[in-house]
Amino acid sequence: MKTFVAAVDCGTTAIKAAILDLNGNIRGIGSSFFPCRISNSGRLESDPALLTGTAFSCLKKAVRNSRINPVNIESISVTNQRATVIGTDSRGNAVTNAISWQDMGGSDQITALRSKIRDKRYYSITGLPNNPVFTLGKILCLKRNSPSLFRKIRRFALVHDYVLRQLGCDDFFCDWANASLTGMLDVSKLKWSKEILDLTGINEEQLPELVAPGRVVGRLSSRAASKTGLHEGTILVSGGGDHQCAGLGAGVVKPGILEINLGTAAVPVCFSAKVLLDPLMRVTCCAHAVPGKWELEGLQNCAGAGIKWIQKILLGDKWFPMRSLDPVADIEPGAGGVLFMPYLDGASAPNWNPQAKGMFSGLTHRHGRHHLVRAVMEGIAMETRQIIDVFKSLGLPVKDIRLTGGYTKINIWDQIYADILGQPVSVMNQLQSSLVGAGILAATATGKFTSAEEAAGKMSRTAAIFRPKEQNRKKYEYIYAKYCKTSSKCISI
């Protein structure tokens, strides 16, 4: 009996693959660094051939490390960095590099689009602010600045769609969850928006076919089988965006559960049974990796990236162990009066100002490096609280907070989150929740579970719980009010 599934996560800086059992345990994993670069034209992008080659290599490592017969791995699903786009020709071959979600080259085109469609109208259709971080800005930038290259493009594919095609699909299939970060999806109808496509001159034929997450879309080709170590004919399943899959892998499948993925960025994700739009457009409403459900998100551009930045500033350009952060626990809550505004890459939710800049305030001669590190951790957690406060203001209950991602290994940061949010926070037993979420979709598509919700109940489990310390919680209430006042000024500069 086939009782294992495969999942691959094509992230922004690393690609990971795993073989999972039906209890959500990772039986084998393979990972590799994956670089982005700035092209001669100034775009932040990566090589599609390197992307798929690295994904295949990671799958092969995962199969080998699992020691499981590939015949017993029934299906594979893909999750990925969202909004990144690849232009392809009529044969499905890449004619552009993968233009990263981090590339903001389409800012001028998005500004011009605002003369055609008001921000509130755009948000009412897509659930997104009209912002160059999403796929539409990259396509419009190509159309305006690289017309000869644009004319060669027959289809646009997201990373998810492109990798599945390379694995053996006979077309480009885009799941609703990924499509909802393109800026072109009608989030209520789960169809490409004719209004937005007409305004931008993009044809629906240029876009991938929309499918629900967790749908069988093909079979693994013999060529891909030889490169991945999987068995030819393994079932290919549509996945979801990395943060939607992380939410699914953390069990965010019913009201009251919220997941915070602490990776390079942080994204609080809250379940919603229906489309729920914020009148002030502070958070996004996206399709969930659970078909027919939605989730609200608050993108924080700087989370683990902030920790990495401050460590590099203080310790130099070298590898540093997580234990280098242990002394932060000896610093009192509030970091001795130092506040950090976490806008090293501009501000996304809930403020949406790409021009915002990071800032320390309250520095004196008595502050040392660990005060600064703690201030960074606290500032990021306070931005998370601002987002969660928006969720609550929209009527979403937040009763069960779950942390996932590699940076949850920093236990002092987990405790800071509990103290600042004023609620217990749980850390997932599998930190790679996006892989677990993709595995849930792979297992559900082949009938191992009746629904993604049932699969999440079996494959998603929490481990450690961090409870707020009452004295710290009270102190952070005062600091949080000060943070909100200071951040509002910082955003408006």
C-alpha positions, 0 to 999 in steps of 0.5 A: 500500500502506498502510504507516503507523499512527496512535497517540494517548496521552491522558496526565495533563498532556498529550495526544500523537498521532503518525503512525508508519511500520513501522520505528517512526519518528515521521513527524508529531506533535501535542501539547497541554497537558491540564489537570486541576482540582479540582472543587467536590466536591474531586475531581481531574478533567478534562472528557471533552469537552475530553479527546476534543477535544484528542486529535482536535486532536492527531491532526489536527496529527500528520497535517498535520505528517506530510504523509502522505495519510490514505488510507495510514494504515491503523489507529489505536490508543489509549494513556492514563493508567491507572485514570482513569474516566468514568461514562456514560449508556445512550447512551455520553455522559459524565455525570461528568468523568474522575476522575483516577488521582491522586485519592485521594478513595476512601481511606475506601471502600478502608479499609472494603473491607479489612473484607470482603477481606484485602489478601493475598486482594485482591492474589492476585486482582488483582496489586495492593495494595488502594489508592485510586490504582486505579479501584475506589476512584474508583467506590466514592467516587462510589457513597458520596458522590454517590449521585444522580449514581451512579444516572445511570451505566450504564457506566464507561469508562476513557479508552482506552475512551471515546476509542475510542467517540468515534472510532467504536466501537459499544461500550466496549472495555477492553483487558486491560492497562488493566483490570489497573489498575482493581482489579477484574480477575482478573489470572490469568483476565483476566476481571472478578473476580466476587468483588470485584464482589460485595463492592462491589456493582458489576455486570459490566454496568456495566463495559466489554467486555474485549478483548485489546490489539491487537484490531480493535474498529471503524472511524473514523466520518465525524464523527471523520474530519472532526475528526482529519484521518484517513480515514473507515473507518480501522481502530480498534485496542484499545491498552494502558495508557501504561506497558504501551505504553511497555514494548512500545515499548521492546522489553520483550517477553522475559525480561531486558529492563527499561524505566524510563519517566522521566515525571512518575512513573517506572515500572520495567517487567519482562517475565514470561511468567506471573503472578508475585506478590510474597509481600510485595506490594511490586510489581504484576503486570499484564497486558502490552500483549503479549496473553497475557503479563504484566509486573511494575511498580513505580510511583514517584509522583515522578520528573520531578515531583521534578525540576520541583519542585526547579527551581521551588523554586530558579529560581522559577515560570517556564519553565526550559531543560534546560541549567539542569541541566548544572552538576549534572554538576560535583557529586560523586556523593553530592551532598556528603552530602545524601540526598533521600527522593522521597516528595513524593506519598507512597510507592508501590512498593516501600513503599506508604505514601500518608502518607509525606513527602519529606525532605532530610537531611545539609544544611549551609551549604556546600551549594548549589542544584546539590547539592540537584538532584543529591540529588533525581536520586539519590534517585529513582534509588535508589528505582528500584533498590529496585524492581529489587532486588525484581524480582531477588529474585523470580527475574526476570533484569535484563540489559538496562535501557532508559530512555524518556520526556522526562526522559531528555534530562537526560544527567547523570540517565541517567549517575546511573542507570547508576552507581546501578544498576551496569549499562549503561542504554540510551536509546531512539531514540524517547523517546515509547515509549508512542506507539511501543507503541500504534503496534506494536499498531495495525500488528500488528492489521492483519497487518503483523506476525505478533505484537507481539513481531515488531513490537517487534523492527522498530519499537523501537530503542535509541540512546545507551548510558550505562555505569557509572563504576566509581569512582562505582558503588563510592561509590553502593553505600555511599550506597545502603545509607545511603539504604535505612536512612534511607528505611525510617525516613522511611516509618514516620514 
